[in-house]
Amino acid sequence: MTDYNPNSIWTSKKKKYDPLPEPKKASGVSTKPSDKSKDGDVSASSNGKKNGRGLLWFFVICAAFVAGAAFYFFFLKPTPGPSVSISFVKPDQVFIGDPFIISVLVANNSQSVLKNATLEFMIPDGFSFVGQSSDTRAMPEPIGDISSGGVPPQQDFQLVATGNRNSVGSITAKLVYGTDTTGKTQFESDSSANIITGTSAVGLNFTLPQNVFSGQNFNVAIGYHNNTQHNMNNVILNVQYPSDFVFSTSSIAPISASTNRNSWNLGTTTANAGGSIIITGNIANQANGTYPFAATSMSDVSGSGYLLGTQTSNVVLAASPLSLSVTLNNMSTYVANVGDQLNYVISYTNNSNIAFQKITIQAALTGNMYDLSSLQSDGVLSSINNTNTVTWSQATNPELASLAPGQSGSVNIKLGVKKSFLTSSVNENLNVEAKIQSPTVPPDTAASSTIGTINFASKVSGEVAIAATGYRNDKSLGITNTGPYPPVINKPSQYTIHWDVTNYSTEVTSTVVSAYLQSGSVFTGQVKSNISAQPTYDAATGLVTWDIANLPARIGVNSAPAEAVFQITNTPAVNQLYQVLTLVGQTNLIADDMFTGSTLQVSAGPVTTFLPNDSTTSNQNGQVTQ
């Protein structure tokens, strides 16, 4: 046993160790340690080995950490980019439609030369690059090399705000570059700034009357104001009218005096100054409707138009205290026909609590199908320059001298519809534009007179015609008819039947032409047509039918009619000797008028063996012989 070493380093530890198990005794010899120091020696030896291994692992881990850090630093860590600063010179606030410039300044604050630098300037929605497509959102500008500590010339970008008023947008500038030391490695530096959009560059405002009477002229005042600190050039004002607005005059002549008359060149508008345009016109329509007006101001910059300002407003069409109503043949929705007799009744009423004096009523008749030569009325007709206007006044109708509150009356016009359509007729209307007027004005009304109007329109139903004819000799169509003519008892003879349809004025659909074959007639199946539809035959009923999906207006007027041809065979019976035989019964046509919604029906007489349309049989009467 090794002797106890009192200088061992383990004896200095302030630890208490568990005693080792007591060894077995040898014969005559005691193995129990003489004191506790020997137990301590065994414990110290065991723990020394463990701590030695711990120190070894500690040094291994430290070495690995240092090696890993060195590998990352030299091989994995991204190369730091040079120090670059990007700044902006911009207005504090911009106006919609007013071009402005944003300058971008770049500085190389590093010791490296920046190679092949490109500046990309990006804008948000609500802004556009002047002179570029509205879809362009980014604008690249090559700068080239930037020396160490260099500041290249500022880059200027001209923009215009096109979005909403009182909004904020963010712009971004990004510099992409490389260096001599990094080879192909590219770096990016960016910076952003906010742009505040204020109001419109040229603001607009409407001044409209709250309520106007139908047909009464009123003023539309449009004010404009340059909100910027500089003059605006080439400013154009555009006004969108309600569809029923009738332009009369304006305080400034419009750009086009002959067409829409809704655009004005305001020229140069002075900074922080403005003006106005007054437009006069009227709306003739039913009362209680709301009619919107819209105005826009535009400017031209580098060949592109930009919106400067917008504004909308409404006018309400009030019920006139003098009202009118019209009926035709005692109906409010009468559909006229060619050759009709028309009776218009124009009724008027004072709906106010005051009496109206010196009333006049006018009714202008417009439409190609009026037979004005047949007009009868207690009013006076003026047809100069095709005005075709009937006027009633106290000279023709004394009751119009004064109309008391709640009082009513009526005037009338009688005339005819032309007996045939013109060759150019399509979807014809008969219109009455009636107006009642008095110089009396209700209190608190700014109008110069009181006016009531009404427009009354009636449609003229279309017209179709059907012709049914028979032929013995019809070789021009490639159909050969055989058998004797005049017809002979018990001998079959063949004929071709022609149906010709003319449509005069309106488009018609679902047209059906039909007729029954008469006794002794048989359908052969030979058919022809100059349109896609062809006739068909029902052997069970003997009915021949021609279904036409659509017939345009004026077919048969300015072009050949729609035609169908079919062949039949007829064999006379012995009891039909010396008779003119009926080959095909009455032909009927029914169709839907697409313009008026009405149903059109016409017919043609039977086709017999007397064939007046066949020049080759002109000397024959078509009677059956033996």
C-alpha positions as CSV (number, residue, x, y, z in Angstrom):
1,M,0.0,0.0,0.0
2,T,1.3,3.4,-1.0
3,D,2.0,5.6,1.9
4,Y,-0.2,8.6,2.6
5,N,1.2,11.8,1.2
6,P,0.4,14.7,3.4
7,N,1.3,17.2,0.7
8,S,-1.3,15.9,-1.8
9,I,-3.3,18.7,-3.4
10,W,-6.5,16.8,-2.8
11,T,-6.1,17.1,1.0
12,S,-6.7,20.8,0.8
13,K,-10.2,20.5,-0.7
14,K,-12.9,21.3,1.8
15,K,-15.0,18.3,0.7
16,K,-16.3,15.3,2.6
17,Y,-16.3,12.1,0.7
18,D,-18.2,8.9,1.5
19,P,-16.0,6.1,3.0
20,L,-15.1,3.2,0.7
21,P,-16.6,-0.1,1.6
22,E,-14.7,-1.9,4.4
23,P,-12.5,-4.7,3.0
24,K,-12.6,-8.3,4.2
25,K,-10.1,-9.3,6.9
26,A,-7.2,-11.6,6.1
27,S,-6.2,-14.1,8.6
28,G,-4.4,-12.4,11.4
29,V,-4.0,-9.1,9.4
30,S,-6.3,-6.1,9.7
31,T,-7.1,-4.2,6.4
32,K,-9.0,-1.3,7.9
33,P,-7.2,2.0,7.3
34,S,-5.6,3.3,10.4
35,D,-7.3,6.7,9.9
36,K,-9.6,8.6,7.4
37,S,-6.8,10.1,5.4
38,K,-6.5,6.9,3.3
39,D,-10.1,7.1,2.3
40,G,-9.5,10.6,1.2
41,D,-6.6,9.5,-1.0
42,V,-8.7,7.0,-2.9
43,S,-11.5,9.6,-3.6
44,A,-9.0,12.2,-4.7
45,S,-7.5,9.9,-7.3
46,S,-10.9,9.1,-8.9
47,N,-12.0,12.7,-9.1
48,G,-8.7,13.8,-10.5
49,K,-9.2,11.7,-13.6
50,K,-12.7,13.1,-14.2
51,N,-11.5,16.7,-13.9
52,G,-8.7,16.1,-16.3
53,R,-11.1,14.9,-18.9
54,G,-13.3,17.9,-18.4
55,L,-10.4,20.3,-19.0
56,L,-9.6,18.5,-22.2
57,W,-13.1,18.8,-23.6
58,F,-13.2,22.5,-22.6
59,F,-10.1,23.2,-24.7
60,V,-11.5,21.2,-27.6
61,I,-14.8,23.1,-27.6
62,C,-13.0,26.5,-27.4
63,A,-10.7,25.5,-30.3
64,A,-13.7,24.5,-32.4
65,F,-15.6,27.7,-31.7
66,V,-12.6,29.8,-32.7
67,A,-12.1,27.8,-35.9
68,G,-15.8,28.2,-36.8
69,A,-15.8,31.9,-36.1
70,A,-12.7,32.3,-38.3
71,F,-14.3,30.3,-41.1
72,Y,-17.5,32.5,-41.0
73,F,-15.5,35.7,-40.9
74,F,-13.2,34.8,-43.8
75,F,-15.6,32.7,-45.9
76,L,-19.3,33.1,-45.1
77,K,-19.8,36.6,-43.7
78,P,-21.2,38.9,-46.5
79,T,-18.8,41.6,-47.6
80,P,-19.9,44.9,-46.1
81,G,-21.1,47.4,-48.7
82,P,-19.6,50.9,-49.0
83,S,-21.3,53.7,-47.1
84,V,-23.8,55.4,-49.4
85,S,-26.4,58.1,-48.5
86,I,-29.5,59.0,-50.6
87,S,-31.6,62.1,-49.9
88,F,-34.4,64.0,-51.6
89,V,-35.3,67.6,-52.4
90,K,-39.1,67.8,-52.8
91,P,-42.0,70.1,-52.2
92,D,-43.8,69.9,-48.9
93,Q,-47.2,69.5,-50.6
94,V,-48.3,69.1,-54.2
95,F,-51.5,69.8,-56.1
96,I,-53.5,67.3,-58.3
97,G,-52.6,67.9,-61.9
98,D,-49.8,70.3,-61.2
99,P,-46.4,68.9,-62.4
100,F,-43.5,69.1,-59.8
101,I,-39.9,67.9,-59.6
102,I,-38.3,65.6,-57.0
103,S,-34.5,65.7,-57.0
104,V,-32.5,62.7,-55.7
105,L,-29.0,63.3,-54.3
106,V,-26.5,60.4,-53.9
107,A,-23.2,60.6,-51.9
108,N,-20.4,57.9,-51.8
109,N,-19.1,58.2,-48.2
110,S,-16.8,55.2,-48.5
111,Q,-13.2,54.7,-49.5
112,S,-14.3,52.6,-52.5
113,V,-15.2,53.6,-56.0
114,L,-18.7,52.6,-56.9
115,K,-18.9,51.0,-60.3
116,N,-21.7,51.1,-62.8
117,A,-24.2,52.7,-60.4
118,T,-27.8,52.9,-61.4
119,L,-30.5,54.9,-59.6
120,E,-34.0,53.5,-59.7
121,F,-36.8,55.9,-58.7
122,M,-40.2,54.3,-57.8
123,I,-43.5,56.0,-57.3
124,P,-46.8,54.8,-55.7
125,D,-50.3,54.7,-57.2
126,G,-51.8,58.2,-57.5
127,F,-48.7,59.6,-59.2
128,S,-47.4,59.5,-62.8
129,F,-44.2,60.4,-64.5
130,V,-44.8,63.3,-66.8
131,G,-44.7,62.2,-70.4
132,Q,-44.8,58.5,-69.5
133,S,-47.5,55.9,-69.5
134,S,-49.7,55.9,-66.4
135,D,-48.6,52.3,-65.8
136,T,-45.0,53.2,-65.4
137,R,-44.1,52.8,-61.7
138,A,-40.3,53.0,-61.8
139,M,-37.8,55.1,-63.7
140,P,-34.1,53.8,-63.9
141,E,-31.3,56.4,-64.4
142,P,-27.7,55.2,-65.1
143,I,-25.1,57.2,-63.1
144,G,-21.9,55.4,-63.9
145,D,-18.9,55.3,-61.5
146,I,-18.9,57.3,-58.3
147,S,-15.5,58.1,-56.9
148,S,-14.6,57.8,-53.2
149,G,-16.3,60.7,-51.4
150,G,-18.0,61.6,-54.7
151,V,-21.4,63.3,-55.1
152,P,-22.7,62.9,-58.7
153,P,-25.2,65.5,-60.1
154,Q,-28.6,65.3,-58.7
155,Q,-31.2,63.3,-60.6
156,D,-34.5,65.2,-61.3
157,F,-37.8,63.4,-61.9
158,Q,-40.9,65.3,-63.0
159,L,-44.1,63.9,-61.5
160,V,-47.8,64.8,-61.4
161,A,-50.3,63.8,-58.8
162,T,-53.4,62.0,-60.3
163,G,-54.9,60.4,-57.2
164,N,-57.1,61.5,-54.3
165,R,-57.0,64.9,-52.6
166,N,-55.5,65.1,-49.1
167,S,-53.6,61.8,-49.4
168,V,-50.0,60.6,-48.7
169,G,-47.8,58.5,-50.9
170,S,-44.4,57.1,-50.4
171,I,-41.6,57.4,-53.0
172,T,-38.4,55.3,-53.0
173,A,-35.0,55.7,-54.5
174,K,-32.6,52.7,-54.8
175,L,-29.0,52.8,-55.9
176,V,-27.5,49.5,-57.4
177,Y,-23.7,49.4,-57.8
178,G,-20.6,47.3,-57.5
179,T,-16.9,47.9,-56.4
180,D,-13.5,47.0,-57.7
181,T,-12.8,44.7,-54.7
182,T,-16.1,42.8,-54.9
183,G,-16.1,41.8,-58.5
184,K,-19.6,40.9,-59.7
185,T,-21.1,41.4,-56.3
186,Q,-23.9,44.0,-56.5
187,F,-24.9,46.2,-53.6
188,E,-28.2,48.1,-53.0
189,S,-28.9,51.2,-51.0
190,D,-32.3,52.8,-50.7
191,S,-34.2,55.6,-49.1
192,S,-37.9,56.6,-48.9
193,A,-39.9,59.8,-48.4
194,N,-43.5,60.8,-48.2
195,I,-45.3,63.1,-50.7
196,I,-48.5,64.9,-49.5
197,T,-51.2,65.6,-52.1
198,G,-53.4,68.5,-51.2
199,T,-56.3,69.9,-53.2
200,S,-56.8,70.2,-57.0
201,A,-54.6,72.6,-58.9
202,V,-57.6,74.3,-60.4
203,G,-60.6,73.9,-58.2
204,L,-64.2,73.9,-59.6
205,N,-67.6,74.7,-58.1
206,F,-71.2,74.7,-59.4
207,T,-73.9,77.2,-58.8
208,L,-77.3,75.7,-59.8
209,P,-80.9,76.4,-59.0
210,Q,-82.4,73.9,-56.7
211,N,-85.5,73.4,-58.8
212,V,-86.3,74.2,-62.4
213,F,-89.4,73.7,-64.5
214,S,-89.4,71.4,-67.5
215,G,-88.5,73.3,-70.6
216,Q,-87.6,76.5,-68.6
217,N,-84.2,78.0,-69.3
218,F,-81.9,78.2,-66.3
219,N,-78.3,79.1,-65.6
220,V,-75.4,76.8,-64.7
221,A,-72.5,78.8,-63.2
222,I,-69.2,77.0,-63.0
223,G,-66.5,78.8,-61.0
224,Y,-62.8,77.9,-61.3
225,H,-59.8,78.9,-59.1
226,N,-56.1,78.4,-59.5
227,N,-54.9,77.2,-56.1
228,T,-51.2,77.1,-57.0
229,Q,-48.6,79.9,-56.5
230,H,-47.9,80.1,-60.3
231,N,-49.9,80.6,-63.5
232,M,-51.4,77.5,-65.1
233,N,-51.3,77.4,-68.9
234,N,-53.6,75.8,-71.5
235,V,-56.4,75.0,-69.0
236,I,-59.4,73.4,-70.6
237,L,-62.8,73.1,-68.9
238,N,-65.1,70.2,-69.9
239,V,-68.7,69.9,-68.8
240,Q,-70.8,66.7,-69.0
241,Y,-74.5,67.5,-69.3
242,P,-77.5,65.4,-68.5
243,S,-78.7,63.5,-71.6
244,D,-81.8,65.7,-71.7
245,F,-80.1,69.1,-71.3
246,V,-80.5,71.4,-74.3
247,F,-77.6,74.0,-74.6
248,S,-78.7,77.5,-75.4
249,T,-75.9,80.0,-74.7
250,S,-72.7,80.5,-72.6
251,S,-70.9,83.6,-71.3
252,I,-67.7,82.4,-73.1
253,A,-67.8,80.9,-76.5
254,P,-67.1,77.1,-76.4
255,I,-64.3,75.5,-78.4
256,S,-66.8,74.0,-80.8
257,A,-69.9,76.1,-81.5
258,S,-71.4,73.5,-83.8
259,T,-71.1,70.1,-82.0
260,N,-71.3,69.3,-78.3
261,R,-70.6,72.8,-77.0
262,N,-69.3,71.5,-73.7
263,S,-65.6,72.5,-73.8
264,W,-63.9,75.8,-73.1
265,N,-60.3,77.0,-73.4
266,L,-59.6,79.0,-70.2
267,G,-56.1,79.9,-71.5
268,T,-53.8,80.9,-68.6
269,T,-55.3,81.0,-65.1
270,T,-53.5,83.4,-62.8
271,A,-51.9,82.2,-59.5
272,N,-54.4,82.3,-56.6
273,A,-57.1,83.7,-59.0
274,G,-60.1,82.4,-60.9
275,G,-63.2,83.2,-62.8
276,S,-66.5,81.6,-63.9
277,I,-68.5,80.5,-67.0
278,I,-72.3,80.7,-67.1
279,I,-74.1,78.2,-69.3
280,T,-77.8,78.6,-70.2
281,G,-80.1,75.8,-71.3
282,N,-83.1,73.7,-70.3
283,I,-84.3,70.2,-69.6
284,A,-87.6,69.1,-71.1
285,N,-88.7,66.0,-69.3
286,Q,-91.0,64.5,-66.7
287,A,-91.0,66.3,-63.3
288,N,-89.3,65.2,-60.1
289,G,-86.2,63.8,-61.9
290,T,-82.7,64.5,-60.7
291,Y,-80.2,65.5,-63.4
292,P,-76.4,65.4,-62.8
293,F,-73.8,67.9,-64.1
294,A,-70.1,67.1,-64.0
295,A,-67.1,69.4,-64.7
296,T,-63.4,68.7,-65.1
297,S,-60.4,71.0,-65.7
298,M,-57.5,69.7,-67.7
299,S,-54.1,70.9,-68.7
300,D,-51.6,69.8,-71.4
301,V,-48.1,69.0,-70.2
302,S,-45.5,67.5,-72.7
303,G,-48.3,66.4,-75.0
304,S,-50.3,64.6,-72.3
305,G,-53.5,65.8,-70.7
306,Y,-53.7,65.8,-66.9
307,L,-56.8,66.2,-64.7
308,L,-56.6,69.3,-62.6
309,G,-59.9,69.3,-60.8
310,T,-63.4,67.7,-60.8
311,Q,-66.8,68.7,-59.4
312,T,-70.4,67.4,-59.7
313,S,-73.8,68.8,-58.9
314,N,-77.5,68.1,-59.5
315,V,-80.6,70.0,-60.6
316,V,-84.1,68.7,-59.8
317,L,-86.8,69.1,-62.4
318,A,-89.9,70.3,-60.5
319,A,-93.5,69.9,-61.5
320,S,-94.7,72.9,-63.4
321,P,-97.8,74.6,-62.0
322,L,-99.1,74.4,-65.6
323,S,-99.3,70.7,-66.5
324,L,-100.0,69.0,-69.8
325,S,-101.2,65.5,-70.8
326,V,-101.7,63.9,-74.2
327,T,-103.9,61.0,-75.4
328,L,-104.1,59.5,-78.9
329,N,-107.4,57.8,-79.9
330,N,-108.3,57.8,-76.2
331,M,-105.2,55.9,-75.3
332,S,-101.8,56.8,-73.7
333,T,-99.9,54.0,-75.5
334,Y,-101.6,53.7,-78.9
335,V,-99.7,51.9,-81.7
336,A,-100.6,53.4,-85.1
337,N,-101.0,51.6,-88.4
338,V,-100.6,52.7,-92.0
339,G,-103.7,54.6,-93.1
340,D,-105.0,55.2,-89.5
341,Q,-107.0,58.3,-88.4
342,L,-105.5,60.0,-85.4
343,N,-107.2,62.1,-82.8
344,Y,-104.8,63.9,-80.3
345,V,-106.3,65.5,-77.2
346,I,-103.9,67.8,-75.3
347,S,-105.2,68.5,-71.8
348,Y,-103.9,71.3,-69.5
349,T,-104.4,72.1,-65.8
350,N,-103.5,75.0,-63.5
351,N,-102.1,73.2,-60.4
352,S,-101.2,76.4,-58.5
353,N,-103.2,78.8,-56.3
354,I,-102.9,81.8,-58.7
355,A,-104.5,82.5,-62.0
356,F,-102.3,82.4,-65.1
357,Q,-102.9,84.9,-67.9
358,K,-102.4,85.0,-71.7
359,I,-101.8,81.3,-72.1
360,T,-100.4,79.9,-75.3
361,I,-100.1,76.2,-76.2
362,Q,-98.0,74.8,-79.0
363,A,-97.7,71.2,-80.4
364,A,-94.9,70.4,-82.8
365,L,-95.6,67.3,-84.9
366,T,-92.5,65.3,-86.0
367,G,-92.6,62.1,-88.0
368,N,-92.4,60.9,-91.6
369,M,-95.7,59.2,-91.5
370,Y,-98.0,62.1,-90.7
371,D,-100.4,63.1,-93.5
372,L,-100.4,66.8,-92.7
373,S,-102.6,67.6,-95.6
374,S,-105.5,66.0,-93.7
375,L,-104.9,68.0,-90.4
376,Q,-108.0,69.5,-88.7
377,S,-107.7,71.7,-85.5
378,D,-109.1,74.8,-83.9
379,G,-105.4,75.9,-83.6
380,V,-103.3,77.4,-86.4
381,L,-100.8,75.1,-88.3
382,S,-97.4,76.5,-89.4
383,S,-95.6,74.3,-91.8
384,I,-92.9,76.8,-92.9
385,N,-89.5,75.1,-92.9
386,N,-91.2,71.9,-91.8
387,T,-91.9,73.2,-88.4
388,N,-95.4,71.6,-88.5
389,T,-96.5,73.3,-85.3
390,V,-100.1,73.9,-84.2
391,T,-100.6,77.0,-81.9
392,W,-103.5,77.9,-79.7
393,S,-103.9,81.2,-77.9
394,Q,-106.7,83.4,-76.7
395,A,-107.2,84.5,-80.3
396,T,-108.2,81.0,-81.3
397,N,-109.5,79.8,-77.9
398,P,-110.8,82.6,-75.7
399,E,-110.7,80.4,-72.5
400,L,-106.9,80.7,-72.7
401,A,-107.0,84.4,-71.7
402,S,-107.0,83.4,-68.1
403,L,-106.8,80.0,-66.3
404,A,-108.0,80.0,-62.7
405,P,-106.5,77.9,-59.9
406,G,-107.5,74.2,-60.4
407,Q,-109.1,74.9,-63.8
408,S,-108.5,72.5,-66.7
409,G,-109.2,72.5,-70.5
410,S,-108.1,70.8,-73.7
411,V,-107.4,71.3,-77.4
412,N,-107.2,68.7,-80.1
413,I,-105.7,67.7,-83.5
414,K,-107.1,65.3,-86.0
415,L,-105.1,64.0,-89.0
416,G,-104.3,60.7,-90.8
417,V,-101.3,58.4,-91.1
418,K,-99.9,58.0,-94.6
419,K,-101.3,55.0,-96.5
420,S,-97.9,53.5,-97.3
421,F,-94.4,53.5,-96.0
422,L,-91.6,55.4,-97.7
423,T,-88.8,53.3,-99.3
424,S,-86.5,54.5,-96.5
425,S,-88.9,53.9,-93.6
426,V,-87.5,52.0,-90.6
427,N,-89.0,52.0,-87.1
428,E,-91.2,55.1,-87.7
429,N,-92.5,57.2,-84.8
430,L,-95.2,59.9,-84.5
431,N,-94.2,62.5,-82.0
432,V,-96.0,65.4,-80.4
433,E,-93.9,67.9,-78.4
434,A,-96.3,70.1,-76.6
435,K,-95.6,73.3,-74.5
436,I,-97.9,75.5,-72.5
437,Q,-96.6,79.0,-71.4
438,S,-97.8,82.0,-69.5
439,P,-96.0,85.3,-68.6
440,T,-97.5,84.9,-65.1
441,V,-94.9,83.7,-62.6
442,P,-95.6,82.2,-59.1
443,P,-94.2,84.2,-56.1
444,D,-90.6,83.5,-55.1
445,T,-89.8,82.2,-58.6
446,A,-86.9,83.6,-60.6
447,A,-88.1,82.4,-64.0
448,S,-89.3,85.0,-66.6
449,S,-92.3,82.9,-67.4
450,T,-94.1,79.7,-66.4
451,I,-93.7,76.8,-68.8
452,G,-95.0,73.2,-68.9
453,T,-93.9,70.7,-71.5
454,I,-94.6,67.1,-72.5
455,N,-93.3,64.8,-75.2
456,F,-95.7,62.1,-76.5
457,A,-94.4,59.4,-78.9
458,S,-96.4,56.7,-80.7
459,K,-94.9,53.9,-82.8
460,V,-96.1,53.0,-86.2
461,S,-96.5,49.3,-86.5
462,G,-94.7,47.5,-89.3
463,E,-96.3,46.0,-92.4
464,V,-95.6,42.8,-94.2
465,A,-97.2,41.4,-97.4
466,I,-97.5,37.9,-98.7
467,A,-98.0,36.9,-102.3
468,A,-99.0,33.4,-103.4
469,T,-98.7,32.5,-107.1
470,G,-98.7,29.4,-109.2
471,Y,-96.7,28.4,-112.3
472,R,-97.0,25.7,-114.9
473,N,-93.6,26.3,-116.5
474,D,-90.8,27.2,-114.1
475,K,-87.6,25.9,-115.6
476,S,-85.6,28.9,-114.5
477,L,-85.6,27.5,-111.0
478,G,-84.4,24.1,-112.1
479,I,-87.8,22.4,-111.4
480,T,-89.5,20.8,-114.3
481,N,-93.3,20.4,-114.2
482,T,-94.8,17.5,-116.2
483,G,-98.4,16.5,-117.2
484,P,-101.0,18.1,-119.4
485,Y,-102.2,21.7,-119.2
486,P,-105.0,22.6,-119.2
487,P,-105.5,19.8,-116.6
488,V,-107.1,16.6,-117.8
489,I,-109.4,14.3,-115.7
490,N,-107.5,11.5,-114.0
491,K,-104.2,12.6,-115.3
492,P,-101.6,14.1,-112.9
493,S,-100.2,17.6,-113.7
494,Q,-97.4,19.3,-111.8
495,Y,-97.2,23.0,-110.6
496,T,-94.8,25.2,-108.7
497,I,-96.2,27.4,-105.9
498,H,-94.4,30.7,-105.1
499,W,-94.6,32.5,-101.7
500,D,-93.1,36.0,-101.7
501,V,-92.8,38.0,-98.5
502,T,-92.1,41.8,-98.4
503,N,-91.3,43.5,-95.0
504,Y,-91.7,47.3,-95.2
505,S,-90.6,49.0,-92.0
506,T,-89.6,47.0,-88.9
507,E,-87.6,43.9,-88.2
508,V,-89.9,40.9,-87.6
509,T,-89.3,37.6,-86.1
510,S,-91.0,34.2,-85.7
511,T,-92.6,34.5,-89.1
512,V,-94.8,31.6,-90.1
513,V,-96.2,31.2,-93.6
514,S,-98.7,28.3,-94.1
515,A,-101.4,26.9,-96.4
516,Y,-103.3,23.7,-96.9
517,L,-103.0,21.6,-100.1
518,Q,-106.5,21.1,-101.5
519,S,-108.2,17.9,-102.8
520,G,-106.2,16.1,-105.5
521,S,-103.0,17.9,-104.7
522,V,-99.9,16.1,-103.4
523,F,-96.5,17.6,-102.2
524,T,-93.6,16.2,-104.3
525,G,-90.8,17.3,-102.0
526,Q,-89.2,19.6,-104.5
527,V,-88.4,22.9,-102.7
528,K,-86.4,26.1,-103.3
529,S,-85.7,29.3,-101.3
530,N,-83.5,32.4,-101.5
531,I,-83.0,32.4,-97.7
532,S,-81.8,29.6,-95.4
533,A,-85.3,28.6,-94.3
534,Q,-87.2,26.2,-96.6
535,P,-90.9,25.1,-96.6
536,T,-91.9,21.7,-95.0
537,Y,-94.9,19.5,-95.4
538,D,-97.1,17.6,-92.9
539,A,-98.6,14.7,-94.9
540,A,-101.1,13.9,-92.1
541,T,-102.8,17.4,-92.3
542,G,-101.8,18.5,-95.8
543,L,-100.3,21.7,-94.4
544,V,-97.2,23.3,-96.0
545,T,-95.3,25.6,-93.5
546,W,-92.4,28.0,-94.0
547,D,-90.8,29.1,-90.7
548,I,-88.6,32.2,-90.9
549,A,-86.6,33.1,-87.8
550,N,-85.9,36.7,-88.8
551,L,-86.8,39.1,-91.5
552,P,-85.0,42.5,-91.7
553,A,-86.8,45.7,-92.4
554,R,-87.3,46.7,-96.1
555,I,-86.6,43.2,-97.5
556,G,-88.6,43.2,-100.7
557,V,-88.6,47.0,-100.8
558,N,-84.9,47.8,-101.6
559,S,-84.1,44.2,-102.4
560,A,-85.7,41.0,-103.7
561,P,-88.5,39.6,-101.4
562,A,-87.9,36.5,-99.3
563,E,-89.2,33.7,-101.6
564,A,-90.0,30.0,-101.2
565,V,-91.0,27.6,-104.0
566,F,-92.5,24.1,-103.7
567,Q,-93.8,21.7,-106.3
568,I,-97.1,19.9,-106.1
569,T,-98.9,17.3,-108.3
570,N,-102.7,17.6,-108.9
571,T,-104.9,14.9,-110.4
572,P,-108.5,16.2,-111.3
573,A,-111.4,13.9,-110.5
574,V,-114.2,13.1,-112.9
575,N,-116.6,15.4,-111.1
576,Q,-114.3,18.4,-111.7
577,L,-114.8,18.6,-115.4
578,Y,-114.8,22.2,-116.7
579,Q,-113.9,23.5,-113.3
580,V,-111.0,25.8,-112.3
581,L,-109.3,23.7,-109.5
582,T,-108.0,25.1,-106.2
583,L,-104.5,23.8,-105.8
584,V,-103.5,25.5,-102.5
585,G,-105.9,27.1,-100.1
586,Q,-105.5,30.6,-98.6
587,T,-102.0,31.4,-97.5
588,N,-101.6,33.0,-94.0
589,L,-98.7,34.8,-92.5
590,I,-98.2,35.7,-88.9
591,A,-95.1,37.5,-87.4
592,D,-93.9,39.4,-84.4
593,D,-93.0,43.0,-84.8
594,M,-89.8,43.7,-82.9
595,F,-90.3,47.5,-82.9
596,T,-93.8,47.7,-81.5
597,G,-94.2,44.3,-79.9
598,S,-97.4,43.7,-81.8
599,T,-98.4,40.7,-83.9
600,L,-98.7,41.2,-87.7
601,Q,-101.1,39.0,-89.7
602,V,-101.8,39.0,-93.5
603,S,-103.0,36.5,-96.0
604,A,-103.1,35.8,-99.7
605,G,-105.9,34.1,-101.7
606,P,-105.9,30.5,-103.0
607,V,-103.8,29.4,-105.9
608,T,-105.9,27.8,-108.7
609,T,-105.2,26.2,-112.0
610,F,-105.9,29.6,-113.5
611,L,-102.3,30.9,-113.6
612,P,-102.3,34.6,-114.5
613,N,-98.7,35.1,-113.5
614,D,-97.4,32.4,-115.9
615,S,-96.9,34.0,-119.3
616,T,-96.9,30.6,-121.0
617,T,-100.5,30.0,-120.0
618,S,-102.0,33.4,-120.7
619,N,-104.4,32.0,-123.3
620,Q,-105.7,29.3,-121.0
621,N,-108.4,29.6,-118.3
622,G,-107.2,26.6,-116.3
623,Q,-110.5,24.6,-116.6
624,V,-110.3,20.8,-116.4
625,T,-110.8,19.0,-119.7
626,Q,-111.4,15.4,-120.8
